[in-house]
Each structure stands twice: as C-alpha cells, then as structure tokens.
Amino acid sequence: MRASLIQIAVDPDESVEARRVRAASLVVAQRVADLVILPELWPVGAFAYTAFAAEAEPLEGPTHEAMAKAAAEAGVWLHAGSFVERAEDGTLYNTSLVFSPEGERVAAYRKIHRFGFDQGEAVMMGAGEELVTVALPDTTLGLATCYDLRFPEQFRGLVDAGAETLVVAAGWPERRRSHWTLLAQARAVENQAYVLAVGTAGTHGDVQQAGHSIVVDPWGEVLGQAGADEEVLTVELDADKVRATREQFPALKDRRLGLTSPLRGRPH
Ligand SMILES: NC(=O)CCC(=O)C(=O)O
C-alpha cells in the first residue's frame, strides 16, 4: 500500500479558497497512491485562532465538497486532514474527514483533546467524544489529531477497536519538534502499528510549523521523514507487517488490565 502525506504550507498571505484549490490539485497529483493524507486545519491554520469563527464551515461545506471531488478524481482513499466545522447548534469542532476512492465520505472525526489550555482551540471549540476507525481494504485506520498524540490511551483505544495504521493529522510547532518525532515513534512501538503523522509547513498565528511529517513502522523504524518546507512524503506500507510484529513479539497480549491502586481503600 502506497501512502502520500501532503505537508502543505499554511501561510496567512494565501487565501483559504486559494489553498483549498491548491490542496485539491496536490491530492489529484497523487493518483499513484492508495492513501493520501492532509494535515490538521490546513484551510485556516491550526494556530490562526482569530480566524476560526469566520472560516468555520458546515460538515458538508466547501472543504468537504472539494475533497470529495479530489478523492474521486485521483481514485484514492483520502484522509482530508481537518477543518473548522460549525455544527448545527453553533459549536465549532476540529473535524477530520475521510473519503473513499469514489468520493463518498466514510468517516468524520472530531478532535478529542483540544490544545491551548486556557486559550485558543481549548476554549473556542467543542471536544469530540468518539474514537474513530476506518476499515480500508488492506488495513484499518485509527484517527487522531495533533495534540491527541500526547494521549496514549486514545491510541490504545483505537488499537482495541482494530486499528493497525494510526493517522495523526497535525499542525505541530517547530518549538516542540523533538516531542513530535519521539511521540510518533512511541505510539508506533507501544501499539505495534504504523504511525503516519503529517504536519504543516509555513507559519500561521505567528507559530512556525515543524513540518517533518513522519512515517514509523510497527517496530519503531522511521520509514521516511519530510523536511521543514512544503513536501509530499511517499512511503510503501506492508499491512502484513503489523500482524507479523504482533505475532512475533506479542507484547500487546501481556497487558494487565484492571489492576487496583495500592492506595485505594487506605484511610487518608
Ligand atoms: N494543534 C495542536 O494540537 C498543537 C499541539 C502541540 O503544539 C503540542 O502538543 O505540543
């Protein structure tokens, strides 16, 4: 299975509409891939908080339309990254979309862990409540978005739901690039799964982006890593490698679930 990660540059001097057209043509150019992935909030920029409300779209808005068309034109499975969704009740979400090679939407994932602590996304957006997996012909994807990468329990939940390929759409800052690489490898090793993590290039909301999209195999080996600028990273994945790794080194079977805390029940 060939996967292409589109590390698109997100800069404020390009309009959202112009970037949408450009993203669609980058997807269409990946006809030789089976799976194409875009990063987090590429229409507006993950750190462009002040533009979130103005650029919010309904689920089936312009980004949905452009990406459905691009997936069908390229004939690829498309993880279209995320966009700012305005739900019917007015709540904003950081929502990722996945399309089939026929251009049908097969999944929508609302980011579970919102970034920003007491500002930005954390206060402006609602939190997703559902783990999302997507069964492809060769593998099952588990979906995550950026800050989710720091929460191993989400990934373990995805693996328990059948995920073999963990996709992380991100807008990760250069300042914490070392965490990005380390966490992507950790999620791959502990879950014995592929990790396909795609970030943005450029600078938005005054935050320089790390780029350095990365693909890690189920043994923790880095199969490819992009540089800092706009780039398409293409890698070959072998879906059998996940099953083989889990059989040959069956650490996932040694989990000890349901242990009680030694402090539980003690008077305090
Ligand atoms: N958009 C994000 O979720 C950023 C996450 C981040 O910067 C970090 O976890 O560090």
The ligand as a MOL file (V3000), in Angstrom:
LIG
                    3D

  0  0  0     0  0            999 V3000
M  V30 BEGIN CTAB
M  V30 COUNTS 10 9 0 0 0
M  V30 BEGIN ATOM
M  V30 1 N -2.6870 21.9070 17.2400 0
M  V30 2 C -2.2430 21.2120 18.2500 0
M  V30 3 O -2.9100 20.3070 18.7310 0
M  V30 4 C -0.8760 21.5630 18.7460 0
M  V30 5 C -0.3210 20.5640 19.7290 0
M  V30 6 C 1.0040 20.9860 20.2660 0
M  V30 7 O 1.5310 22.0240 19.9210 0
M  V30 8 C 1.6650 20.1240 21.2450 0
M  V30 9 O 1.0740 19.1240 21.6730 0
M  V30 10 O 2.8000 20.4400 21.6170 0
M  V30 END ATOM
M  V30 BEGIN BOND
M  V30 1 1 1 2
M  V30 2 2 2 3
M  V30 3 1 2 4
M  V30 4 1 4 5
M  V30 5 1 5 6
M  V30 6 2 6 7
M  V30 7 1 6 8
M  V30 8 2 8 9
M  V30 9 1 8 10
M  V30 END BOND
M  V30 END CTAB
M  END
